[in-house]
Amino acid sequence: MYFYKKYQTLRHPFFLISPSEFPFCVSLAILAGLSGLVMYMHQQFFGLCCMTNGFVGLLICLYGWFKDMNIESISGYYTKAVRRGLKCGMILFIISEVMFFVSFFWAFFHSSLAPAMEIGFIWPPLGIETFDPWSVPLINTFILLTSGATVTCVHLSVIVDRRSTTQVYFFLTLGLALCFTTLQWYEYENAPFDISDGIYGSVFYLATGFHGFHVIVGTIFIQVCSIRYDNNLFNSSHSVGLECAIWYWHFVDVVWICLFITIYWWGS
């Protein structure tokens, strides 16, 4: 099989992967996890068990799948054309995430620019005490923007091959990401309203909550890149995974700026 792949790589610049069970297993795990979530919300007996098994299975499958991709990468199968395709795939994924958040902003502006009669034709609705945008939200803005600068320094340090500097910037980026998540959890714990408090609470928690989830995913993404870098799996010419992680983190930065301006500042 190795010589077959090597022969195919020499014939054309695209890598032909071997048959893999992971796409099918990931699909089953997602189906089990989401089905269990629905059953859990309807207080079905096996809902929690099915949901837990599904999401644990998803993590196991993703670990195996990414491990295979890592082996393919260090084996030299990812040619220039393959790396370009991976980058295009990441760009398309980020565009799909942009459209995901556009739906939340659409719901927010639809409700705030023309408040319905049920909420008294005013925004924010009566009884809603909004957050002070110049306290925790502003601090989180500075933290996230600073982390965007440090993760860019990570890439620059990898290009010039300064290992100690790269590790420092990795540590700073992950520390700032953890600070952001901690402050957002503190904000939720002390919020004067919850997700069931009408349209304002629903839109606020959906938009900021999903952004917080993306921050956690991005933190894991960067942590994995840090581990790979410590194992000498990145260099100045082969760092597609790191570049994708940095693009994803900058996307998270931009979304937070839009959330701060619209929901925290203008919306209050």
DRENPA-3360 file (N, C-alpha, C; in nm, 2 decimals, always signed):
BEGIN
1 = MYFYKKYQ = +0.08/-0.12/+0.00/+0.00/+0.00/+0.00/+0.09/+0.13/+0.00 ~ +0.20/+0.12/+0.07/+0.29/+0.24/+0.08/+0.34/+0.27/-0.06 ~ +0.39/+0.16/-0.14/+0.44/+0.19/-0.27/+0.33/+0.24/-0.37 ~ +0.21/+0.19/-0.34/+0.10/+0.23/-0.43/+0.08/+0.38/-0.41 ~ +0.07/+0.42/-0.28/+0.05/+0.57/-0.26/+0.17/+0.65/-0.31 ~ +0.29/+0.60/-0.29/+0.40/+0.67/-0.34/+0.40/+0.69/-0.49 ~ +0.36/+0.58/-0.56/+0.35/+0.58/-0.70/+0.24/+0.68/-0.75 ~ +0.13/+0.68/-0.68/+0.02/+0.78/-0.71/+0.07/+0.92/-0.69;
9 = TLRHPFFL = +0.15/+0.94/-0.58/+0.19/+1.08/-0.55/+0.29/+1.13/-0.66 ~ +0.37/+1.04/-0.72/+0.46/+1.07/-0.82/+0.39/+1.10/-0.95 ~ +0.27/+1.04/-0.98/+0.20/+1.05/-1.10/+0.13/+1.19/-1.11 ~ +0.08/+1.23/-1.00/+0.00/+1.36/-0.99/+0.02/+1.42/-0.85 ~ -0.01/+1.55/-0.84/+0.02/+1.61/-0.71/-0.09/+1.59/-0.60 ~ -0.19/+1.51/-0.63/-0.30/+1.48/-0.53/-0.28/+1.35/-0.46 ~ -0.31/+1.35/-0.33/-0.29/+1.23/-0.25/-0.42/+1.15/-0.25 ~ -0.42/+1.02/-0.28/-0.53/+0.94/-0.28/-0.53/+0.86/-0.15;
17 = ISPSEFPF = -0.63/+0.89/-0.06/-0.63/+0.83/+0.07/-0.68/+0.69/+0.06 ~ -0.65/+0.61/+0.16/-0.69/+0.47/+0.17/-0.84/+0.47/+0.23 ~ -0.91/+0.37/+0.20/-1.05/+0.36/+0.26/-1.04/+0.37/+0.41 ~ -1.13/+0.45/+0.47/-1.14/+0.48/+0.61/-1.28/+0.46/+0.67 ~ -1.28/+0.41/+0.79/-1.41/+0.39/+0.85/-1.45/+0.51/+0.93 ~ -1.36/+0.61/+0.95/-1.39/+0.72/+1.04/-1.51/+0.81/+0.99 ~ -1.52/+0.84/+0.86/-1.64/+0.93/+0.82/-1.77/+0.86/+0.86 ~ -1.79/+0.73/+0.84/-1.91/+0.66/+0.87/-1.93/+0.66/+1.02;
25 = CVSLAILA = -1.82/+0.63/+1.10/-1.83/+0.63/+1.24/-1.87/+0.77/+1.30 ~ -1.81/+0.87/+1.25/-1.84/+1.01/+1.29/-1.99/+1.04/+1.27 ~ -2.04/+1.00/+1.15/-2.18/+1.02/+1.12/-2.27/+0.95/+1.22 ~ -2.24/+0.82/+1.26/-2.32/+0.75/+1.36/-2.31/+0.82/+1.49 ~ -2.19/+0.86/+1.53/-2.17/+0.92/+1.66/-2.25/+1.05/+1.67 ~ -2.25/+1.13/+1.56/-2.33/+1.26/+1.56/-2.48/+1.23/+1.57 ~ -2.52/+1.13/+1.50/-2.66/+1.09/+1.50/-2.70/+1.04/+1.64 ~ -2.62/+0.96/+1.71/-2.65/+0.91/+1.84/-2.65/+1.03/+1.94;
33 = GLSGLVMY = -2.55/+1.12/+1.93/-2.54/+1.23/+2.02/-2.66/+1.32/+2.01 ~ -2.70/+1.36/+1.89/-2.81/+1.46/+1.88/-2.94/+1.39/+1.91 ~ -2.96/+1.26/+1.87/-3.08/+1.19/+1.91/-3.09/+1.18/+2.06 ~ -2.98/+1.15/+2.13/-2.99/+1.14/+2.27/-3.02/+1.28/+2.33 ~ -2.97/+1.39/+2.27/-2.99/+1.52/+2.32/-3.14/+1.55/+2.32 ~ -3.20/+1.52/+2.20/-3.35/+1.54/+2.19/-3.43/+1.46/+2.29 ~ -3.39/+1.33/+2.31/-3.46/+1.25/+2.40/-3.44/+1.30/+2.54 ~ -3.32/+1.35/+2.57/-3.29/+1.40/+2.71/-3.38/+1.53/+2.73;
41 = MHQQFFGL = -3.40/+1.61/+2.63/-3.48/+1.73/+2.65/-3.63/+1.69/+2.67 ~ -3.67/+1.57/+2.62/-3.80/+1.53/+2.64/-3.81/+1.43/+2.75 ~ -3.71/+1.43/+2.84/-3.70/+1.35/+2.96/-3.73/+1.20/+2.93 ~ -3.67/+1.15/+2.82/-3.67/+1.01/+2.80/-3.56/+0.94/+2.88 ~ -3.59/+0.81/+2.91/-3.50/+0.74/+3.00/-3.36/+0.72/+2.95 ~ -3.34/+0.68/+2.82/-3.21/+0.66/+2.77/-3.15/+0.78/+2.70 ~ -3.21/+0.90/+2.72/-3.16/+1.01/+2.65/-3.02/+1.05/+2.69 ~ -2.99/+1.06/+2.82/-2.86/+1.11/+2.87/-2.75/+1.01/+2.83;
49 = CCMTNGFV = -2.78/+0.88/+2.84/-2.69/+0.77/+2.81/-2.65/+0.78/+2.66 ~ -2.75/+0.79/+2.58/-2.73/+0.79/+2.43/-2.65/+0.91/+2.39 ~ -2.68/+1.03/+2.45/-2.61/+1.15/+2.42/-2.47/+1.14/+2.46 ~ -2.44/+1.09/+2.58/-2.30/+1.08/+2.63/-2.22/+0.99/+2.55 ~ -2.28/+0.87/+2.52/-2.20/+0.78/+2.43/-2.18/+0.83/+2.29 ~ -2.27/+0.91/+2.24/-2.26/+0.96/+2.11/-2.14/+1.06/+2.10 ~ -2.14/+1.15/+2.20/-2.04/+1.26/+2.20/-1.90/+1.20/+2.24 ~ -1.90/+1.11/+2.33/-1.77/+1.04/+2.36/-1.72/+0.97/+2.23;
57 = GLLICLYG = -1.81/+0.90/+2.17/-1.77/+0.83/+2.04/-1.72/+0.92/+1.94 ~ -1.78/+1.04/+1.93/-1.74/+1.14/+1.83/-1.60/+1.19/+1.86 ~ -1.56/+1.21/+1.99/-1.43/+1.25/+2.03/-1.33/+1.15/+1.99 ~ -1.36/+1.02/+2.02/-1.27/+0.91/+1.99/-1.25/+0.90/+1.84 ~ -1.35/+0.91/+1.76/-1.34/+0.90/+1.61/-1.26/+1.02/+1.56 ~ -1.28/+1.14/+1.61/-1.21/+1.25/+1.56/-1.06/+1.24/+1.60 ~ -1.03/+1.19/+1.71/-0.89/+1.17/+1.75/-0.82/+1.07/+1.65 ~ -0.89/+0.96/+1.62/-0.83/+0.86/+1.53/-0.82/+0.92/+1.39;
65 = WFKDMNIE = -0.92/+1.00/+1.35/-0.92/+1.05/+1.21/-0.80/+1.16/+1.20 ~ -0.79/+1.25/+1.30/-0.69/+1.35/+1.29/-0.55/+1.28/+1.31 ~ -0.54/+1.17/+1.38/-0.41/+1.10/+1.40/-0.37/+1.05/+1.26 ~ -0.46/+0.99/+1.19/-0.43/+0.94/+1.05/-0.39/+1.05/+0.96 ~ -0.45/+1.17/+0.97/-0.41/+1.28/+0.89/-0.27/+1.33/+0.93 ~ -0.24/+1.33/+1.05/-0.11/+1.37/+1.10/+0.00/+1.27/+1.04 ~ -0.03/+1.14/+1.04/+0.06/+1.04/+0.99/+0.08/+1.07/+0.84 ~ -0.03/+1.10/+0.77/-0.02/+1.13/+0.62/+0.07/+1.25/+0.60;
73 = SISGYYTK = +0.05/+1.35/+0.69/+0.13/+1.48/+0.67/+0.28/+1.45/+0.69 ~ +0.32/+1.38/+0.80/+0.46/+1.37/+0.82/+0.52/+1.26/+0.73 ~ +0.44/+1.19/+0.66/+0.49/+1.09/+0.56/+0.52/+1.15/+0.42 ~ +0.48/+1.28/+0.41/+0.52/+1.35/+0.29/+0.41/+1.34/+0.18 ~ +0.29/+1.30/+0.21/+0.18/+1.29/+0.11/+0.12/+1.42/+0.08 ~ +0.13/+1.51/+0.17/+0.06/+1.64/+0.15/+0.15/+1.73/+0.07 ~ +0.12/+1.73/-0.06/+0.20/+1.81/-0.16/+0.14/+1.95/-0.15 ~ +0.20/+2.04/-0.24/+0.16/+2.18/-0.24/+0.01/+2.19/-0.28;
81 = AVRRGLKC = -0.03/+2.11/-0.38/-0.17/+2.11/-0.42/-0.26/+2.06/-0.31 ~ -0.22/+1.96/-0.24/-0.31/+1.91/-0.13/-0.32/+2.02/-0.02 ~ -0.21/+2.08/+0.01/-0.21/+2.19/+0.12/-0.30/+2.30/+0.07 ~ -0.29/+2.34/-0.06/-0.38/+2.44/-0.11/-0.53/+2.40/-0.09 ~ -0.56/+2.28/-0.12/-0.69/+2.23/-0.11/-0.74/+2.23/+0.04 ~ -0.65/+2.20/+0.13/-0.69/+2.20/+0.27/-0.72/+2.34/+0.32 ~ -0.64/+2.44/+0.27/-0.66/+2.58/+0.30/-0.80/+2.63/+0.25 ~ -0.82/+2.59/+0.12/-0.95/+2.63/+0.06/-1.07/+2.57/+0.14;
89 = GMILFIIS = -1.05/+2.45/+0.19/-1.16/+2.39/+0.27/-1.18/+2.46/+0.40 ~ -1.07/+2.51/+0.46/-1.08/+2.58/+0.59/-1.15/+2.72/+0.56 ~ -1.12/+2.78/+0.45/-1.18/+2.91/+0.42/-1.33/+2.89/+0.40 ~ -1.37/+2.78/+0.33/-1.51/+2.76/+0.31/-1.58/+2.73/+0.44 ~ -1.51/+2.65/+0.53/-1.57/+2.63/+0.66/-1.59/+2.75/+0.74 ~ -1.50/+2.85/+0.74/-1.51/+2.97/+0.81/-1.63/+3.05/+0.75 ~ -1.64/+3.05/+0.61/-1.75/+3.12/+0.55/-1.89/+3.07/+0.60 ~ -1.89/+2.93/+0.61/-2.02/+2.87/+0.66/-2.04/+2.92/+0.81;
97 = EVMFFVSF = -1.94/+2.93/+0.89/-1.95/+2.98/+1.02/-2.00/+3.13/+1.03 ~ -1.95/+3.20/+0.93/-2.00/+3.34/+0.92/-2.15/+3.35/+0.90 ~ -2.19/+3.26/+0.81/-2.34/+3.26/+0.78/-2.42/+3.21/+0.90 ~ -2.36/+3.13/+0.98/-2.42/+3.08/+1.10/-2.44/+3.20/+1.20 ~ -2.34/+3.28/+1.22/-2.36/+3.39/+1.31/-2.44/+3.51/+1.25 ~ -2.45/+3.51/+1.11/-2.53/+3.61/+1.05/-2.68/+3.59/+1.09 ~ -2.72/+3.46/+1.11/-2.86/+3.44/+1.15/-2.89/+3.49/+1.28 ~ -2.79/+3.49/+1.38/-2.81/+3.55/+1.51/-2.82/+3.70/+1.50;
105 = FWAFFHSS = -2.73/+3.76/+1.43/-2.74/+3.91/+1.41/-2.87/+3.95/+1.34 ~ -2.91/+3.87/+1.25/-3.04/+3.90/+1.18/-3.15/+3.90/+1.28 ~ -3.16/+3.80/+1.36/-3.26/+3.79/+1.47/-3.25/+3.91/+1.56 ~ -3.13/+3.95/+1.60/-3.12/+4.06/+1.69/-3.17/+4.19/+1.63 ~ -3.12/+4.22/+1.51/-3.17/+4.34/+1.45/-3.31/+4.34/+1.41 ~ -3.37/+4.23/+1.37/-3.51/+4.22/+1.34/-3.59/+4.25/+1.46 ~ -3.54/+4.21/+1.58/-3.62/+4.23/+1.71/-3.59/+4.37/+1.76 ~ -3.47/+4.43/+1.74/-3.44/+4.55/+1.81/-3.48/+4.67/+1.72;
113 = LAPAMEIG = -3.47/+4.67/+1.59/-3.50/+4.78/+1.51/-3.65/+4.80/+1.50 ~ -3.73/+4.69/+1.51/-3.88/+4.71/+1.50/-3.94/+4.62/+1.61 ~ -3.93/+4.67/+1.74/-3.98/+4.59/+1.85/-4.12/+4.56/+1.84 ~ -4.16/+4.44/+1.88/-4.30/+4.40/+1.86/-4.39/+4.45/+1.98 ~ -4.52/+4.44/+1.96/-4.61/+4.49/+2.06/-4.60/+4.42/+2.19 ~ -4.56/+4.29/+2.18/-4.56/+4.20/+2.30/-4.45/+4.25/+2.39 ~ -4.35/+4.32/+2.35/-4.24/+4.37/+2.44/-4.25/+4.52/+2.45 ~ -4.37/+4.58/+2.42/-4.39/+4.72/+2.45/-4.33/+4.81/+2.35;
121 = FIWPPLGI = -4.30/+4.77/+2.23/-4.24/+4.85/+2.12/-4.11/+4.92/+2.16 ~ -4.04/+4.86/+2.26/-3.91/+4.93/+2.30/-3.80/+4.82/+2.31 ~ -3.68/+4.86/+2.30/-3.57/+4.77/+2.31/-3.46/+4.84/+2.39 ~ -3.40/+4.77/+2.49/-3.43/+4.64/+2.54/-3.57/+4.63/+2.60 ~ -3.64/+4.52/+2.61/-3.77/+4.51/+2.66/-3.78/+4.55/+2.81 ~ -3.89/+4.59/+2.85/-3.91/+4.62/+2.99/-3.87/+4.51/+3.09 ~ -3.81/+4.54/+3.19/-3.77/+4.44/+3.29/-3.63/+4.38/+3.27 ~ -3.57/+4.41/+3.15/-3.44/+4.36/+3.12/-3.33/+4.46/+3.16;
129 = ETFDPWSV = -3.24/+4.42/+3.25/-3.13/+4.50/+3.29/-3.01/+4.45/+3.21 ~ -2.96/+4.53/+3.12/-2.86/+4.49/+3.03/-2.72/+4.50/+3.10 ~ -2.62/+4.44/+3.04/-2.48/+4.45/+3.09/-2.42/+4.59/+3.06 ~ -2.33/+4.63/+3.15/-2.25/+4.75/+3.12/-2.14/+4.71/+3.02 ~ -2.15/+4.76/+2.90/-2.05/+4.72/+2.80/-1.90/+4.76/+2.84 ~ -1.89/+4.86/+2.93/-1.75/+4.91/+2.96/-1.69/+4.84/+3.08 ~ -1.75/+4.73/+3.12/-1.69/+4.65/+3.23/-1.63/+4.52/+3.18 ~ -1.69/+4.41/+3.21/-1.64/+4.28/+3.17/-1.63/+4.26/+3.02;
137 = PLINTFIL = -1.74/+4.30/+2.94/-1.73/+4.29/+2.80/-1.61/+4.36/+2.73 ~ -1.58/+4.48/+2.78/-1.47/+4.56/+2.73/-1.33/+4.49/+2.77 ~ -1.32/+4.44/+2.89/-1.20/+4.36/+2.93/-1.19/+4.24/+2.84 ~ -1.29/+4.17/+2.81/-1.29/+4.05/+2.72/-1.25/+4.09/+2.58 ~ -1.29/+4.21/+2.54/-1.25/+4.26/+2.41/-1.10/+4.28/+2.40 ~ -1.04/+4.34/+2.50/-0.90/+4.36/+2.50/-0.82/+4.23/+2.51 ~ -0.88/+4.13/+2.59/-0.81/+4.00/+2.60/-0.81/+3.93/+2.47 ~ -0.93/+3.93/+2.40/-0.94/+3.85/+2.27/-0.85/+3.91/+2.16;
145 = LTSGATVT = -0.85/+4.05/+2.16/-0.77/+4.11/+2.06/-0.62/+4.09/+2.08 ~ -0.58/+4.09/+2.21/-0.44/+4.06/+2.24/-0.40/+3.92/+2.21 ~ -0.50/+3.83/+2.23/-0.47/+3.69/+2.19/-0.46/+3.67/+2.04 ~ -0.53/+3.76/+1.96/-0.51/+3.76/+1.82/-0.38/+3.80/+1.78 ~ -0.32/+3.90/+1.85/-0.18/+3.94/+1.82/-0.08/+3.84/+1.86 ~ -0.10/+3.77/+1.97/+0.00/+3.67/+2.02/+0.00/+3.55/+1.93 ~ -0.12/+3.51/+1.88/-0.13/+3.39/+1.79/-0.06/+3.42/+1.66 ~ -0.07/+3.55/+1.61/+0.00/+3.59/+1.49/+0.15/+3.58/+1.51;
153 = CVHLSVIV = +0.19/+3.62/+1.63/+0.34/+3.61/+1.67/+0.38/+3.47/+1.67 ~ +0.29/+3.38/+1.70/+0.33/+3.24/+1.70/+0.37/+3.20/+1.56 ~ +0.28/+3.24/+1.46/+0.31/+3.20/+1.32/+0.44/+3.26/+1.27 ~ +0.46/+3.39/+1.31/+0.59/+3.46/+1.27/+0.71/+3.39/+1.33 ~ +0.70/+3.34/+1.45/+0.81/+3.28/+1.52/+0.84/+3.14/+1.46 ~ +0.73/+3.07/+1.41/+0.75/+2.94/+1.35/+0.82/+2.96/+1.21 ~ +0.79/+3.07/+1.14/+0.85/+3.10/+1.01/+1.00/+3.12/+1.03 ~ +1.04/+3.20/+1.13/+1.18/+3.23/+1.15/+1.25/+3.12/+1.24;
161 = DRRSTTQV = +1.18/+3.02/+1.28/+1.23/+2.90/+1.36/+1.29/+2.95/+1.49 ~ +1.21/+3.02/+1.57/+1.26/+3.05/+1.71/+1.17/+2.98/+1.80 ~ +1.22/+2.86/+1.85/+1.14/+2.77/+1.92/+1.10/+2.83/+2.06 ~ +1.19/+2.88/+2.13/+1.16/+2.93/+2.27/+1.06/+3.04/+2.26 ~ +1.07/+3.13/+2.16/+0.98/+3.24/+2.14/+0.84/+3.19/+2.10 ~ +0.84/+3.09/+2.02/+0.71/+3.03/+1.98/+0.64/+2.97/+2.09 ~ +0.70/+2.90/+2.18/+0.64/+2.84/+2.29/+0.59/+2.94/+2.39 ~ +0.66/+3.05/+2.41/+0.61/+3.16/+2.49/+0.48/+3.22/+2.44;
169 = YFFLTLGL = +0.47/+3.24/+2.31/+0.35/+3.30/+2.25/+0.24/+3.20/+2.25 ~ +0.27/+3.07/+2.23/+0.16/+2.97/+2.25/+0.10/+2.98/+2.39 ~ +0.19/+2.99/+2.49/+0.15/+2.99/+2.63/+0.06/+3.12/+2.65 ~ +0.10/+3.23/+2.60/+0.03/+3.35/+2.62/-0.11/+3.35/+2.55 ~ -0.11/+3.29/+2.43/-0.24/+3.28/+2.36/-0.34/+3.19/+2.44 ~ -0.29/+3.08/+2.48/-0.38/+2.98/+2.56/-0.42/+3.04/+2.69 ~ -0.33/+3.11/+2.76/-0.37/+3.18/+2.88/-0.47/+3.29/+2.86 ~ -0.46/+3.37/+2.76/-0.56/+3.47/+2.73/-0.69/+3.41/+2.70;
177 = ALCFTTLQ = -0.69/+3.30/+2.62/-0.82/+3.23/+2.58/-0.89/+3.18/+2.71 ~ -0.81/+3.12/+2.80/-0.87/+3.07/+2.93/-0.92/+3.19/+3.01 ~ -0.86/+3.30/+3.01/-0.91/+3.42/+3.08/-1.04/+3.46/+3.02 ~ -1.05/+3.47/+2.89/-1.17/+3.51/+2.82/-1.29/+3.42/+2.86 ~ -1.27/+3.29/+2.86/-1.37/+3.19/+2.89/-1.41/+3.20/+3.04 ~ -1.32/+3.22/+3.13/-1.35/+3.24/+3.27/-1.43/+3.36/+3.29 ~ -1.39/+3.47/+3.23/-1.47/+3.60/+3.25/-1.61/+3.59/+3.19 ~ -1.63/+3.51/+3.08/-1.76/+3.50/+3.02/-1.84/+3.41/+3.12;
185 = WYEYENAP = -1.78/+3.31/+3.17/-1.86/+3.22/+3.27/-1.90/+3.31/+3.39 ~ -1.81/+3.40/+3.44/-1.84/+3.49/+3.55/-1.96/+3.58/+3.51 ~ -1.95/+3.63/+3.39/-2.06/+3.72/+3.34/-2.20/+3.64/+3.34 ~ -2.20/+3.52/+3.29/-2.32/+3.44/+3.29/-2.37/+3.41/+3.43 ~ -2.28/+3.39/+3.52/-2.32/+3.35/+3.66/-2.38/+3.48/+3.73 ~ -2.34/+3.60/+3.69/-2.40/+3.72/+3.76/-2.49/+3.79/+3.67 ~ -2.54/+3.73/+3.56/-2.63/+3.79/+3.47/-2.77/+3.82/+3.54 ~ -2.83/+3.94/+3.51/-2.96/+3.97/+3.57/-3.07/+3.91/+3.49;
193 = FDISDGIY = -3.05/+3.84/+3.39/-3.16/+3.77/+3.31/-3.10/+3.64/+3.26 ~ -3.19/+3.55/+3.21/-3.15/+3.42/+3.16/-3.21/+3.40/+3.02 ~ -3.18/+3.29/+2.97/-3.22/+3.26/+2.83/-3.37/+3.25/+2.81 ~ -3.45/+3.23/+2.92/-3.59/+3.23/+2.91/-3.66/+3.36/+2.92 ~ -3.58/+3.47/+2.93/-3.64/+3.60/+2.95/-3.67/+3.67/+2.82 ~ -3.76/+3.61/+2.74/-3.80/+3.67/+2.62/-3.70/+3.67/+2.50 ~ -3.73/+3.75/+2.40/-3.64/+3.75/+2.28/-3.50/+3.80/+2.31 ~ -3.49/+3.90/+2.41/-3.36/+3.95/+2.44/-3.27/+3.85/+2.50;
201 = GSVFYLAT = -3.32/+3.78/+2.60/-3.24/+3.67/+2.66/-3.20/+3.56/+2.56 ~ -3.30/+3.52/+2.48/-3.28/+3.41/+2.38/-3.16/+3.45/+2.29 ~ -3.18/+3.57/+2.22/-3.08/+3.61/+2.13/-2.94/+3.63/+2.19 ~ -2.94/+3.69/+2.31/-2.81/+3.72/+2.38/-2.74/+3.59/+2.41 ~ -2.80/+3.50/+2.47/-2.73/+3.38/+2.51/-2.70/+3.29/+2.39 ~ -2.78/+3.29/+2.29/-2.75/+3.21/+2.17/-2.63/+3.27/+2.10 ~ -2.62/+3.40/+2.08/-2.51/+3.46/+2.01/-2.38/+3.45/+2.09 ~ -2.39/+3.50/+2.21/-2.26/+3.50/+2.29/-2.22/+3.36/+2.34;
209 = GFHGFHVI = -2.32/+3.27/+2.36/-2.29/+3.13/+2.40/-2.23/+3.05/+2.29 ~ -2.28/+3.07/+2.17/-2.21/+3.00/+2.06/-2.08/+3.05/+2.03 ~ -2.06/+3.18/+2.05/-1.93/+3.24/+2.03/-1.83/+3.18/+2.14 ~ -1.88/+3.17/+2.26/-1.80/+3.11/+2.37/-1.76/+2.97/+2.34 ~ -1.86/+2.89/+2.28/-1.83/+2.76/+2.23/-1.72/+2.76/+2.13 ~ -1.72/+2.85/+2.03/-1.62/+2.86/+1.93/-1.48/+2.90/+1.99 ~ -1.48/+2.98/+2.10/-1.36/+3.01/+2.17/-1.30/+2.88/+2.23 ~ -1.38/+2.80/+2.29/-1.33/+2.67/+2.34/-1.28/+2.58/+2.24;
217 = VGTIFIQV = -1.35/+2.57/+2.12/-1.30/+2.49/+2.01/-1.16/+2.55/+1.96 ~ -1.16/+2.68/+1.95/-1.03/+2.74/+1.90/-0.92/+2.72/+2.00 ~ -0.95/+2.72/+2.13/-0.85/+2.70/+2.23/-0.79/+2.56/+2.22 ~ -0.88/+2.46/+2.20/-0.84/+2.32/+2.18/-0.75/+2.31/+2.05 ~ -0.80/+2.38/+1.95/-0.73/+2.38/+1.82/-0.58/+2.43/+1.84 ~ -0.57/+2.54/+1.90/-0.43/+2.59/+1.92/-0.35/+2.51/+2.02 ~ -0.41/+2.44/+2.12/-0.34/+2.35/+2.21/-0.29/+2.24/+2.13 ~ -0.37/+2.18/+2.04/-0.32/+2.07/+1.96/-0.20/+2.11/+1.88;
225 = CSIRYDNN = -0.21/+2.23/+1.82/-0.10/+2.28/+1.74/+0.03/+2.30/+1.82 ~ +0.01/+2.34/+1.95/+0.12/+2.36/+2.04/+0.19/+2.22/+2.06 ~ +0.11/+2.12/+2.09/+0.16/+1.98/+2.11/+0.24/+1.93/+1.98 ~ +0.18/+1.96/+1.87/+0.24/+1.92/+1.74/+0.37/+1.99/+1.72 ~ +0.37/+2.12/+1.76/+0.50/+2.19/+1.74/+0.61/+2.14/+1.83 ~ +0.57/+2.11/+1.95/+0.67/+2.05/+2.05/+0.72/+1.92/+2.00 ~ +0.65/+1.85/+1.91/+0.69/+1.72/+1.86/+0.76/+1.74/+1.72 ~ +0.79/+1.86/+1.69/+0.86/+1.89/+1.56/+0.78/+1.86/+1.44;
233 = LFNSSHSV = +0.65/+1.88/+1.44/+0.56/+1.85/+1.33/+0.53/+1.97/+1.25 ~ +0.58/+2.09/+1.28/+0.56/+2.21/+1.21/+0.70/+2.27/+1.18 ~ +0.70/+2.33/+1.06/+0.82/+2.41/+1.02/+0.78/+2.52/+0.93 ~ +0.87/+2.60/+0.88/+0.84/+2.72/+0.80/+0.76/+2.69/+0.67 ~ +0.78/+2.57/+0.62/+0.72/+2.53/+0.49/+0.60/+2.44/+0.51 ~ +0.58/+2.38/+0.62/+0.47/+2.28/+0.64/+0.41/+2.32/+0.78 ~ +0.31/+2.41/+0.77/+0.23/+2.45/+0.89/+0.09/+2.48/+0.86 ~ +0.03/+2.39/+0.78/-0.11/+2.42/+0.73/-0.21/+2.41/+0.85;
241 = GLECAIWY = -0.19/+2.32/+0.94/-0.28/+2.31/+1.06/-0.27/+2.43/+1.15 ~ -0.15/+2.48/+1.17/-0.13/+2.60/+1.25/-0.19/+2.72/+1.18 ~ -0.18/+2.74/+1.05/-0.24/+2.85/+0.98/-0.39/+2.84/+0.98 ~ -0.45/+2.72/+0.97/-0.59/+2.71/+0.98/-0.64/+2.75/+1.12 ~ -0.56/+2.71/+1.22/-0.60/+2.75/+1.36/-0.60/+2.90/+1.38 ~ -0.50/+2.96/+1.32/-0.49/+3.11/+1.33/-0.60/+3.18/+1.26 ~ -0.63/+3.13/+1.14/-0.75/+3.19/+1.07/-0.87/+3.17/+1.15 ~ -0.90/+3.06/+1.21/-1.01/+3.03/+1.29/-1.02/+3.13/+1.41;
249 = WHFVDVVW = -0.90/+3.15/+1.47/-0.90/+3.24/+1.59/-0.93/+3.38/+1.55 ~ -0.88/+3.43/+1.44/-0.91/+3.56/+1.39/-1.06/+3.58/+1.36 ~ -1.12/+3.47/+1.31/-1.26/+3.47/+1.28/-1.33/+3.49/+1.41 ~ -1.29/+3.42/+1.52/-1.35/+3.44/+1.65/-1.33/+3.58/+1.70 ~ -1.22/+3.64/+1.68/-1.20/+3.78/+1.72/-1.29/+3.87/+1.65 ~ -1.31/+3.86/+1.52/-1.40/+3.95/+1.44/-1.54/+3.93/+1.49 ~ -1.59/+3.81/+1.51/-1.72/+3.79/+1.56/-1.75/+3.86/+1.69 ~ -1.65/+3.85/+1.78/-1.66/+3.91/+1.91/-1.67/+4.06/+1.90;
257 = ICLFITIY = -1.59/+4.12/+1.82/-1.60/+4.27/+1.80/-1.74/+4.31/+1.75 ~ -1.80/+4.23/+1.66/-1.93/+4.26/+1.61/-2.03/+4.24/+1.73 ~ -2.02/+4.14/+1.81/-2.10/+4.12/+1.92/-2.09/+4.23/+2.02 ~ -1.97/+4.27/+2.05/-1.95/+4.38/+2.15/-2.02/+4.51/+2.10 ~ -2.00/+4.54/+1.97/-2.06/+4.67/+1.91/-2.21/+4.66/+1.91 ~ -2.26/+4.55/+1.86/-2.41/+4.55/+1.84/-2.49/+4.51/+1.97 ~ -2.46/+4.40/+2.03/-2.54/+4.35/+2.14/-2.50/+4.42/+2.27 ~ -2.37/+4.43/+2.30/-2.34/+4.49/+2.43/-2.35/+4.64/+2.43;
265 = WWGS = -2.30/+4.71/+2.33/-2.29/+4.86/+2.33/-2.42/+4.91/+2.27 ~ -2.44/+4.89/+2.14/-2.56/+4.95/+2.07/-2.69/+4.90/+2.13 ~ -2.69/+4.77/+2.15/-2.82/+4.70/+2.20/-2.86/+4.74/+2.34 ~ -2.77/+4.79/+2.42/-2.80/+4.83/+2.55/-2.85/+4.97/+2.57;
% end
